[in-house]
Amino acid sequence: MTLHDFLLFALPAIFLTGLSKGGFGGALGGLAVPLLALATSPKQAVAVMLPILCLADVVGLKAYWRKWDTANLRVMLPGAALGIAIGSLTFGFFDERAIGLLIGVIAILFVGLGLIASHPAPRPLHKGRGTLLSTLAGFTSFVAHAGGPPVMMHLMPQQLDKVRFVATVNLFFLLTNAAKLFPYAALGQFSRDNLLLSLMLAPIVPLGVWSSLWLQSRINHLWFYRIARLGILLAGVQLIWRYL
């Protein structure tokens, strides 16, 4: 594949990552890795994306500083740590295809059930459900950067204010992705070529994040959640399409 062909897929994938991270809580980010995988191997796509994801989290952090929901993070972060540990210890053991299909089906069912329920009332934080979904998010994030749908399934029923929602997701994945750096390095995922590709694509990230911040400030609470649900649906369809 030529450099032109690579950039044809890679640049939209990185811009979409910044756009998703900056203003929509990662709702559209599930499309980025599959899109980048069209330009390179899936394994390399995952390795190249991790530094990009970390950069996107850091760029968006200033806009959401101290606006996150601490009660949710106290439940979610231990679960994510457990999921990352399971992913590290079982690296290469689980079938990536089966995991991708499972997450895709769950994401689509979640959106479908949300459409059936007519304007459901906000649900309170459920620690058991939050821990389970966050563990799943940590695991799927480690193996395929597909932790977004489980996190959305935990937070969206609570109907948090859009800024608090995105701030919580931003900090959750900032810490989760940072924790993944060490096992990824130990597993040899950060080759010289992969790091150079990440560095080459990095300047696109702030553009996507800033565009997303501008867009999010101009939509209301209702449309924010509609876009977030659409992002989950697209991510689910993309995962099923990719792994079938």
URCORNOR-V528845 format. One record per residue. RES is the residue in one small letter. PHI is phi in degrees with one decimal (999 if undefined). PSI is psi as a letter, one per 40 degrees, with the letter a starting at -180 (NA if undefined). NEAR is the number of other C-alpha atoms within 8 Angstrom. Layout:
# URCORNOR-V528845
res=RES phi=PHI psi=PSI near=NEAR
res=RES phi=PHI psi=PSI near=NEAR
This chain:
# URCORNOR-V528845
res=m phi=999 psi=h near=5
res=t phi=-75.5 psi=i near=5
res=l phi=-61.4 psi=d near=6
res=h phi=-60.6 psi=d near=6
res=d phi=-65.8 psi=d near=9
res=f phi=-61.1 psi=d near=11
res=l phi=-66.6 psi=d near=9
res=l phi=-59.6 psi=d near=8
res=f phi=-96.2 psi=d near=12
res=a phi=-70.3 psi=d near=12
res=l phi=-63.0 psi=d near=10
res=p phi=-61.5 psi=d near=9
res=a phi=-63.5 psi=d near=13
res=i phi=-72.1 psi=d near=15
res=f phi=-62.2 psi=d near=12
res=l phi=-64.0 psi=d near=13
res=t phi=-61.9 psi=d near=16
res=g phi=-62.8 psi=d near=17
res=l phi=-61.6 psi=d near=15
res=s phi=-70.3 psi=d near=16
res=k phi=-69.1 psi=d near=17
res=g phi=-70.9 psi=d near=18
res=g phi=-138.5 psi=e near=13
res=f phi=-130.0 psi=f near=15
res=g phi=60.6 psi=f near=13
res=g phi=78.3 psi=e near=14
res=a phi=-62.6 psi=d near=17
res=l phi=-100.6 psi=e near=16
res=g phi=-68.1 psi=e near=14
res=g phi=-64.8 psi=e near=16
res=l phi=-84.4 psi=e near=12
res=a phi=-68.0 psi=d near=13
res=v phi=-64.3 psi=d near=15
res=p phi=-59.7 psi=d near=12
res=l phi=-66.7 psi=d near=11
res=l phi=-65.8 psi=d near=13
res=a phi=-66.6 psi=e near=11
res=l phi=-73.2 psi=e near=8
res=a phi=-99.9 psi=e near=12
res=t phi=-153.1 psi=a near=9
res=s phi=-73.9 psi=i near=8
res=p phi=-56.5 psi=d near=10
res=k phi=-63.3 psi=d near=6
res=q phi=-69.0 psi=d near=11
res=a phi=-59.7 psi=d near=12
res=v phi=-63.9 psi=d near=11
res=a phi=-67.2 psi=d near=12
res=v phi=-66.9 psi=d near=13
res=m phi=-72.9 psi=d near=10
res=l phi=-60.9 psi=d near=11
res=p phi=-60.7 psi=d near=9
res=i phi=-64.2 psi=d near=13
res=l phi=-63.1 psi=d near=10
res=c phi=-61.7 psi=d near=11
res=l phi=-63.5 psi=d near=10
res=a phi=-62.3 psi=d near=15
res=d phi=-62.9 psi=d near=14
res=v phi=-68.2 psi=d near=9
res=v phi=-62.4 psi=d near=9
res=g phi=-80.9 psi=e near=12
res=l phi=-63.9 psi=d near=11
res=k phi=-59.4 psi=d near=7
res=a phi=-67.7 psi=d near=5
res=y phi=-118.8 psi=e near=13
res=w phi=-58.8 psi=h near=8
res=r phi=63.3 psi=e near=5
res=k phi=-102.5 psi=e near=9
res=w phi=-79.5 psi=i near=14
res=d phi=-95.3 psi=h near=10
res=t phi=-64.1 psi=d near=7
res=a phi=-61.2 psi=d near=6
res=n phi=-67.2 psi=d near=10
res=l phi=-64.6 psi=d near=10
res=r phi=-63.9 psi=d near=8
res=v phi=-84.9 psi=d near=11
res=m phi=-76.5 psi=d near=13
res=l phi=-66.3 psi=d near=11
res=p phi=-61.3 psi=d near=10
res=g phi=-62.9 psi=d near=16
res=a phi=-62.7 psi=d near=15
res=a phi=-60.4 psi=d near=12
res=l phi=-64.4 psi=d near=11
res=g phi=-62.9 psi=d near=16
res=i phi=-64.8 psi=d near=15
res=a phi=-61.7 psi=d near=9
res=i phi=-62.9 psi=d near=9
res=g phi=-61.8 psi=d near=13
res=s phi=-66.4 psi=d near=9
res=l phi=-74.1 psi=d near=6
res=t phi=-112.2 psi=f near=8
res=f phi=-56.6 psi=h near=8
res=g phi=86.9 psi=e near=5
res=f phi=-86.4 psi=d near=5
res=f phi=-80.1 psi=i near=8
res=d phi=-75.1 psi=h near=7
res=e phi=-58.9 psi=d near=8
res=r phi=-63.9 psi=d near=8
res=a phi=-65.6 psi=d near=9
res=i phi=-63.7 psi=d near=10
res=g phi=-61.3 psi=d near=13
res=l phi=-65.0 psi=d near=12
res=l phi=-62.0 psi=d near=8
res=i phi=-64.6 psi=d near=12
res=g phi=-61.9 psi=d near=14
res=v phi=-65.3 psi=d near=10
res=i phi=-61.2 psi=d near=9
res=a phi=-61.9 psi=d near=14
res=i phi=-67.2 psi=d near=12
res=l phi=-63.2 psi=d near=8
res=f phi=-61.2 psi=d near=9
res=v phi=-65.3 psi=d near=11
res=g phi=-61.5 psi=d near=8
res=l phi=-65.6 psi=d near=8
res=g phi=-66.3 psi=d near=8
res=l phi=-73.7 psi=d near=7
res=i phi=-68.0 psi=d near=6
res=a phi=-74.1 psi=h near=7
res=s phi=-88.9 psi=h near=6
res=h phi=47.7 psi=g near=4
res=p phi=-63.4 psi=i near=5
res=a phi=-70.6 psi=i near=4
res=p phi=-58.0 psi=h near=7
res=r phi=-98.6 psi=i near=7
res=p phi=-72.8 psi=i near=5
res=l phi=-59.8 psi=h near=7
res=h phi=-112.9 psi=h near=6
res=k phi=-63.6 psi=d near=7
res=g phi=-63.8 psi=d near=6
res=r phi=-65.0 psi=d near=8
res=g phi=-64.9 psi=d near=14
res=t phi=-64.9 psi=d near=12
res=l phi=-63.0 psi=d near=9
res=l phi=-68.4 psi=d near=13
res=s phi=-70.7 psi=d near=16
res=t phi=-63.6 psi=d near=16
res=l phi=-62.1 psi=d near=13
res=a phi=-64.2 psi=d near=16
res=g phi=-62.7 psi=d near=17
res=f phi=-67.6 psi=d near=16
res=t phi=-69.4 psi=d near=14
res=s phi=-66.7 psi=d near=12
res=f phi=-67.6 psi=d near=13
res=v phi=-84.3 psi=d near=10
res=a phi=-150.3 psi=e near=11
res=h phi=50.5 psi=f near=11
res=a phi=-117.6 psi=f near=13
res=g phi=-84.7 psi=e near=13
res=g phi=-60.7 psi=d near=13
res=p phi=-56.5 psi=d near=13
res=p phi=-62.1 psi=d near=12
res=v phi=-64.7 psi=d near=12
res=m phi=-61.4 psi=d near=10
res=m phi=-64.9 psi=d near=10
res=h phi=-78.5 psi=d near=12
res=l phi=-87.6 psi=d near=10
res=m phi=-60.7 psi=d near=9
res=p phi=-60.6 psi=d near=8
res=q phi=-77.2 psi=e near=10
res=q phi=51.6 psi=f near=8
res=l phi=-64.1 psi=i near=8
res=d phi=-53.9 psi=i near=7
res=k phi=-58.1 psi=d near=9
res=v phi=-69.1 psi=d near=9
res=r phi=-64.3 psi=d near=12
res=f phi=-60.1 psi=d near=13
res=v phi=-66.1 psi=d near=14
res=a phi=-62.3 psi=d near=16
res=t phi=-66.2 psi=d near=14
res=v phi=-64.3 psi=d near=12
res=n phi=-59.8 psi=d near=15
res=l phi=-68.6 psi=d near=11
res=f phi=-57.7 psi=d near=11
res=f phi=-78.6 psi=d near=9
res=l phi=-60.5 psi=d near=11
res=l phi=-72.1 psi=d near=8
res=t phi=-64.8 psi=d near=12
res=n phi=-66.5 psi=d near=11
res=a phi=-63.6 psi=d near=9
res=a phi=-66.0 psi=d near=10
res=k phi=-75.1 psi=e near=10
res=l phi=-59.4 psi=d near=9
res=f phi=-68.3 psi=d near=8
res=p phi=-66.1 psi=d near=9
res=y phi=-61.7 psi=d near=11
res=a phi=-65.0 psi=d near=9
res=a phi=-64.9 psi=d near=7
res=l phi=-88.5 psi=e near=6
res=g phi=76.6 psi=f near=7
res=q phi=-79.3 psi=d near=10
res=f phi=-98.7 psi=g near=10
res=s phi=-75.2 psi=i near=7
res=r phi=-60.6 psi=d near=6
res=d phi=-64.0 psi=d near=6
res=n phi=-64.8 psi=d near=12
res=l phi=-67.5 psi=d near=10
res=l phi=-66.0 psi=d near=8
res=l phi=-64.3 psi=d near=9
res=s phi=-61.0 psi=d near=12
res=l phi=-64.5 psi=d near=8
res=m phi=-64.9 psi=d near=7
res=l phi=-88.7 psi=e near=12
res=a phi=-55.6 psi=d near=10
res=p phi=-60.9 psi=e near=8
res=i phi=-74.8 psi=d near=11
res=v phi=-60.4 psi=d near=15
res=p phi=-59.0 psi=d near=10
res=l phi=-60.7 psi=d near=10
res=g phi=-66.4 psi=d near=16
res=v phi=-64.2 psi=d near=17
res=w phi=-66.2 psi=d near=11
res=s phi=-63.3 psi=d near=10
res=s phi=-68.3 psi=d near=15
res=l phi=-61.1 psi=d near=10
res=w phi=-63.5 psi=d near=8
res=l phi=-69.5 psi=d near=9
res=q phi=-64.1 psi=d near=10
res=s phi=-68.8 psi=e near=7
res=r phi=-110.2 psi=e near=6
res=i phi=-121.3 psi=i near=8
res=n phi=-88.3 psi=i near=7
res=h phi=-58.6 psi=d near=8
res=l phi=-62.3 psi=d near=6
res=w phi=-70.8 psi=d near=8
res=f phi=-59.1 psi=d near=12
res=y phi=-72.3 psi=d near=10
res=r phi=-64.4 psi=d near=8
res=i phi=-66.4 psi=d near=10
res=a phi=-62.0 psi=d near=12
res=r phi=-66.1 psi=d near=10
res=l phi=-61.8 psi=d near=9
res=g phi=-61.9 psi=d near=12
res=i phi=-63.8 psi=d near=17
res=l phi=-61.1 psi=d near=11
res=l phi=-63.1 psi=d near=10
res=a phi=-63.3 psi=d near=15
res=g phi=-63.6 psi=d near=15
res=v phi=-62.2 psi=d near=10
res=q phi=-63.9 psi=d near=12
res=l phi=-63.2 psi=d near=13
res=i phi=-64.6 psi=d near=12
res=w phi=-60.3 psi=d near=7
res=r phi=-65.9 psi=d near=7
res=y phi=-90.5 psi=e near=9
res=l phi=-80.2 psi=NA near=6
